[in-house]
Amino acid sequence: MADPAPIRSVPNPLDGKHAIRMTADRLLCQPDTGAGERKSRSGILIPATANVDRRLVWAEVIQVGPTVRNVEAGDRVLFAPDAGFEVEIRGDEYLILRARRPRGCVGA
């Protein structure tokens, strides 16, 4: 007697192990964690809670959408903190940005 065909398990959509793909001109970025306290040029300690409306921040590009041309995964981009949407994926914080939102890019 032949062995029965193995039962194929279907992944549970609630377990959070599905791959994420960016669509169109979107970037999935992981912001730098070093955005804590900093010192000014004169040596004054500026707390992390200080108002930094006009200060740009850095993030590493994790994944890019299919229509993005100027940025690749692994690059670091400079952007305004209010430019994207925050999302939590598998317990990690990420940002989803449009490809035109970064103000600068450093290649990997």
Secondary structure as UniProt FT lines:
FT   TURN            13..14
FT   TURN            24..25
FT   STRAND          26..31
FT   STRAND          38..39
FT   TURN            41..42
FT   STRAND          45..46
FT   TURN            48..49
FT   TURN            53..54
FT   STRAND          57..64
FT   TURN            66..67
FT   TURN            73..74
FT   STRAND          76..79
FT   TURN            81..82
FT   STRAND          85..89
FT   TURN            90..91
FT   STRAND          92..98
FT   TURN            99..100
FT   STRAND          104..106
//
